């Protein structure tokens, strides 16, 4: 098995085309997918100068080397293998870190546990993801860590219906077992506050009753209903839970999407073997495991200095 680690770099410096517009009501994973694709393209262009030339027609002009079509840079030049881990693209850790001291920032992290992930593996996934965030930002403490469990949504013709449907979603026992991992991170001082995503009133109430460190934030998506359900609003007020609106996908990186990103298709990175496009590469079944999004908010300036994603996946049989 090969462990794949995908990264976007700082999307705040990568151009407005991959930053979700403020106030957008569309639930989407486009920011993640476009940011990964753009970072792959940039890495292939950056390392193209190290690739062997196939003819003598190259003029070294920077404008042509940064063309819209990525050069056919060998994969082993712009990715990096470390034991059983493959970083796509390779990461320059020497350039990582924030501009100022960490206490000048509010650090928010959201961990998406993807469908089909075994409960027994989720602690490993969480620590893998947070270790990467720590290295990228040069931090030891997260101000808010939000966990997105698989199979949860907040959808219905009205807020009452959405709340009712939500109560039947997910797996409470698995979510509680997983939550112990994050309670331990809280006790260790790694996360100052914990949050959940897409928990309606019944789900959140049952969850809080059985946790030692309850969530203080609940992110809900109101795209498909009108308002916050009154029972959820009342429960949040009673338990001191902050309700935040978001537009994230729960299944933010499906298998098909990830394979398309890494295949030899028109916008693929050419990492995986792709018989349909006569492309050589790694072979095996690809299984997305987690996605983590991090944001470093400058407290006194009201701006986001660094925002990005890491994603972890397994390539079985490789």
Wavefront OBJ file of the C-alpha trace (Angstrom):
o trace
v 0.000 0.000 0.000
v 1.140 3.527 -0.802
v -0.031 6.471 1.289
v -0.842 9.504 -0.870
v -0.630 12.990 0.643
v -2.110 15.716 -1.553
v -1.743 19.423 -0.831
v -2.950 22.737 -2.227
v -0.465 25.138 -0.717
v -1.794 28.539 0.322
v -4.905 29.180 -1.779
v -4.965 32.825 -0.681
v -1.935 33.477 -2.885
v -3.018 31.319 -5.814
v -5.516 33.657 -7.473
v -9.194 34.527 -7.134
v -10.395 31.817 -9.498
v -10.014 29.138 -6.835
v -11.326 31.049 -3.833
v -14.998 30.585 -3.045
v -16.806 33.904 -3.281
v -18.041 35.352 -0.035
v -21.716 34.733 0.494
v -21.962 31.873 -1.992
v -24.914 29.601 -1.278
v -23.640 26.690 -3.343
v -22.501 23.598 -1.486
v -19.393 22.628 -3.372
v -15.984 21.015 -3.298
v -14.733 23.144 -6.198
v -12.318 25.131 -4.055
v -10.561 21.945 -2.970
v -10.541 20.305 -6.412
v -9.443 23.422 -8.304
v -6.796 24.254 -5.715
v -5.301 20.765 -5.909
v -5.321 20.843 -9.698
v -3.677 24.278 -9.800
v -0.994 23.237 -7.325
v -0.208 20.112 -9.358
v 0.088 22.223 -12.510
v 2.326 24.786 -10.804
v 4.630 22.055 -9.491
v 4.920 20.427 -12.914
v 5.846 23.791 -14.384
v 8.298 24.642 -11.604
v 10.163 21.351 -11.963
v 10.002 21.259 -15.766
v 13.421 22.946 -15.946
v 14.912 19.843 -14.347
v 13.295 17.493 -16.834
v 15.431 16.148 -19.715
v 14.753 17.984 -22.970
v 13.381 15.984 -25.862
v 14.402 18.465 -28.574
v 16.398 21.637 -29.047
v 13.466 23.972 -29.615
v 13.076 25.192 -26.022
v 13.858 28.883 -25.688
v 13.670 29.100 -21.891
v 11.091 31.874 -22.093
v 9.228 32.050 -18.779
v 5.897 32.973 -20.364
v 5.881 29.850 -22.496
v 7.017 27.639 -19.621
v 4.027 28.796 -17.535
v 1.499 27.918 -20.222
v -1.998 26.690 -19.483
v -1.069 23.153 -20.573
v 1.279 21.565 -18.013
v 4.561 20.212 -19.407
v 5.165 16.474 -19.441
v 7.412 16.646 -16.392
v 8.341 13.195 -15.029
v 6.259 12.447 -11.960
v 9.269 11.603 -9.796
v 10.580 15.163 -10.226
v 7.576 17.085 -8.938
v 6.374 14.540 -6.364
v 8.347 13.122 -3.451
v 8.407 9.636 -1.989
v 9.264 9.176 1.677
v 9.122 5.483 2.490
v 5.570 4.365 1.766
v 4.291 7.935 1.511
v 4.029 9.842 -1.760
v 3.641 13.624 -1.536
v 1.705 15.123 -4.457
v 3.251 17.568 -5.124
v 6.501 17.626 -3.159
v 6.422 20.202 -0.332
v 9.101 22.758 0.457
v 8.863 22.642 4.238
v 11.650 25.230 4.565
v 9.250 27.840 3.173
v 6.446 26.849 5.554
v 5.292 28.858 8.542
v 3.454 32.075 9.316
v 4.890 35.574 9.057
v 4.348 36.534 12.696
v 4.240 34.804 16.067
v 1.501 32.191 16.373
v -0.313 34.159 19.101
v -1.106 36.807 16.480
v -3.406 34.355 14.684
v -6.643 32.497 15.181
v -6.161 29.017 13.742
v -9.246 27.128 12.575
v -9.067 23.562 11.278
v -11.830 21.389 9.853
v -11.253 17.658 9.479
v -13.487 15.788 7.036
v -13.707 12.060 7.798
v -14.756 10.510 4.509
v -17.358 7.762 3.890
v -16.189 4.235 4.581
v -13.349 5.208 6.916
v -12.962 2.617 9.711
v -13.516 3.981 13.211
v -10.378 2.211 14.423
v -8.265 4.184 11.929
v -9.686 7.634 12.605
v -7.224 8.529 15.362
v -4.371 7.845 12.958
v -6.069 9.918 10.262
v -6.582 12.823 12.658
v -2.991 12.824 13.849
v -1.658 12.536 10.288
v -3.746 15.505 9.198
v -2.921 17.696 12.189
v 0.797 16.921 11.952
v 0.786 18.227 8.388
v -1.083 21.376 9.435
v 1.376 21.940 12.281
v 4.322 21.656 9.873
v 2.697 23.913 7.303
v 1.822 26.706 9.734
v 4.545 26.174 12.317
v 2.073 25.940 15.204
v 1.440 23.692 18.184
v -2.101 24.768 19.124
v -5.373 25.043 17.198
v -8.007 27.522 18.356
v -10.965 25.634 16.861
v -11.021 22.073 15.531
v -14.248 21.096 13.737
v -14.983 17.469 12.869
v -17.169 16.538 9.893
v -18.506 12.991 10.211
v -19.529 10.990 7.120
v -23.169 10.567 6.203
v -24.392 13.801 7.778
v -26.375 16.538 6.025
v -28.982 19.166 6.741
v -31.467 18.934 3.892
v -35.227 19.165 3.595
v -38.110 21.242 2.289
v -38.100 23.237 5.519
v -36.048 23.517 8.693
v -38.378 21.165 10.598
v -38.060 18.425 7.994
v -34.290 18.881 7.753
v -33.967 18.548 11.521
v -36.112 15.391 11.529
v -34.167 13.735 8.695
v -30.865 14.664 10.309
v -31.771 12.722 13.466
v -31.665 9.458 11.491
v -28.322 10.081 9.799
v -24.823 8.964 10.651
v -23.937 6.501 13.383
v -24.027 7.947 16.893
v -22.009 5.145 18.492
v -19.235 5.467 15.914
v -19.259 9.245 16.236
v -18.964 9.042 20.026
v -16.121 6.528 19.773
v -14.322 8.821 17.346
v -14.959 11.887 19.508
v -12.815 10.421 22.294
v -9.828 11.029 20.022
v -10.627 14.726 19.844
v -11.373 14.972 23.551
v -7.841 13.704 24.137
v -6.459 16.324 21.744
v -8.335 18.919 23.793
v -6.889 17.601 27.060
v -3.402 17.655 25.552
v -3.848 21.328 24.662
v -3.594 20.680 20.933
v -7.115 22.050 20.328
v -8.578 24.800 22.508
v -12.163 24.320 21.291
v -13.981 21.510 19.490
v -16.855 21.619 17.032
v -19.054 19.379 14.895
v -20.769 19.804 11.554
v -24.352 19.116 10.426
v -25.780 18.113 13.809
v -29.490 18.834 14.235
v -31.253 19.242 17.569
v -31.855 15.552 18.367
v -28.420 14.484 17.189
v -26.613 17.272 19.021
v -28.595 16.753 22.226
v -27.862 13.017 22.353
v -24.217 13.662 21.497
v -23.652 16.278 24.210
v -25.172 14.058 26.918
v -22.573 11.352 26.288
v -19.410 13.416 25.833
v -16.870 14.578 28.385
v -15.756 17.548 26.303
v -18.850 18.699 24.396
v -18.640 20.640 21.134
v -18.911 24.415 21.430
v -19.563 24.970 17.706
v -22.061 23.325 15.348
v -21.766 24.128 11.647
v -24.980 23.695 9.658
v -25.838 24.139 5.998
v -29.064 26.047 5.394
v -28.970 25.904 1.601
v -31.940 23.526 1.366
v -34.064 24.915 4.175
v -35.065 28.336 5.370
v -33.887 28.954 8.917
v -32.259 27.376 11.925
v -34.819 24.941 13.418
v -36.224 26.412 16.651
v -35.398 23.251 18.686
v -31.760 23.470 17.561
v -31.595 27.181 18.319
v -33.012 26.623 21.801
v -30.652 23.711 22.521
v -27.658 25.734 21.352
v -28.590 28.607 23.661
v -29.043 26.268 26.625
v -25.776 24.389 26.041
v -23.655 27.352 24.966
v -23.098 26.047 21.439
v -22.308 28.543 18.695
v -24.218 27.869 15.455
v -22.290 28.691 12.277
v -23.543 28.479 8.701
v -21.292 26.779 6.135
v -21.419 25.573 2.520
v -19.038 22.597 2.656
v -19.655 19.199 1.112
v -19.667 16.308 3.568
v -18.243 13.904 0.971
v -15.721 16.488 -0.148
v -13.419 14.146 -2.107
v -15.191 11.155 -3.728
v -13.129 8.331 -5.208
v -14.017 9.215 -8.781
v -13.004 12.838 -8.303
v -9.666 11.874 -6.777
v -8.913 9.392 -9.550
v -9.717 12.031 -12.178
v -7.322 14.453 -10.465
v -4.462 11.952 -10.569
v -5.160 10.252 -13.913
v -3.885 11.064 -17.406
v -7.110 12.759 -18.487
v -7.283 16.305 -19.900
v -6.853 17.890 -16.462
v -5.193 14.993 -14.669
v -1.777 14.984 -13.017
v -0.593 11.780 -14.703
v 0.293 9.991 -11.462
v -1.973 6.951 -11.779
v -1.940 4.373 -14.534
v -4.703 5.239 -16.984
v -5.258 2.746 -19.841
v -8.073 4.899 -21.231
v -5.529 7.622 -22.007
v -2.538 5.316 -22.637
v -0.880 6.595 -19.486
v 1.630 4.753 -17.329
v 1.822 5.245 -13.583
v 0.929 3.772 -10.221
v -1.623 0.988 -10.227
v -4.140 0.036 -7.574
v -7.438 0.949 -5.976
v -7.485 4.495 -4.619
v -9.336 5.101 -1.339
v -9.763 8.678 -0.012
v -9.483 8.724 3.782
v -9.591 12.305 5.034
v -9.386 15.959 4.047
v -8.278 18.765 6.329
v -8.734 22.486 5.757
v -6.760 25.031 7.751
v -7.088 28.804 8.055
v -4.793 31.278 9.792
v -6.722 34.461 10.571
v -4.683 37.535 11.569
v -6.432 38.810 14.680
v -5.632 42.533 14.514
v -5.952 42.940 10.733
v -9.083 40.924 10.040
v -7.597 38.990 7.111
v -6.793 35.371 6.322
v -3.061 35.039 5.723
v -2.932 31.333 4.983
v -5.625 28.894 3.927
v -5.185 25.499 2.366
v -5.974 21.808 2.281
v -4.268 18.474 2.748
v -5.872 15.192 1.714
v -4.898 11.656 2.606
v -5.632 8.548 0.558
v -4.477 4.959 0.264
v -3.456 3.325 -2.996
v -4.107 -0.347 -2.373
v -2.003 -2.837 -4.273
v 0.734 -0.303 -5.035
l 1 2 3 4 5 6 7 8 9 10 11 12 13 14 15 16 17 18 19 20 21 22 23 24 25 26 27 28 29 30 31 32 33 34 35 36 37 38 39 40 41 42 43 44 45 46 47 48 49 50 51 52 53 54 55 56 57 58 59 60 61 62 63 64 65 66 67 68 69 70 71 72 73 74 75 76 77 78 79 80 81 82 83 84 85 86 87 88 89 90 91 92 93 94 95 96 97 98 99 100 101 102 103 104 105 106 107 108 109 110 111 112 113 114 115 116 117 118 119 120 121 122 123 124 125 126 127 128 129 130 131 132 133 134 135 136 137 138 139 140 141 142 143 144 145 146 147 148 149 150 151 152 153 154 155 156 157 158 159 160 161 162 163 164 165 166 167 168 169 170 171 172 173 174 175 176 177 178 179 180 181 182 183 184 185 186 187 188 189 190 191 192 193 194 195 196 197 198 199 200 201 202 203 204 205 206 207 208 209 210 211 212 213 214 215 216 217 218 219 220 221 222 223 224 225 226 227 228 229 230 231 232 233 234 235 236 237 238 239 240 241 242 243 244 245 246 247 248 249 250 251 252 253 254 255 256 257 258 259 260 261 262 263 264 265 266 267 268 269 270 271 272 273 274 275 276 277 278 279 280 281 282 283 284 285 286 287 288 289 290 291 292 293 294 295 296 297 298 299 300 301 302 303 304 305 306 307 308 309 310 311 312 313 314 315 316 317 318
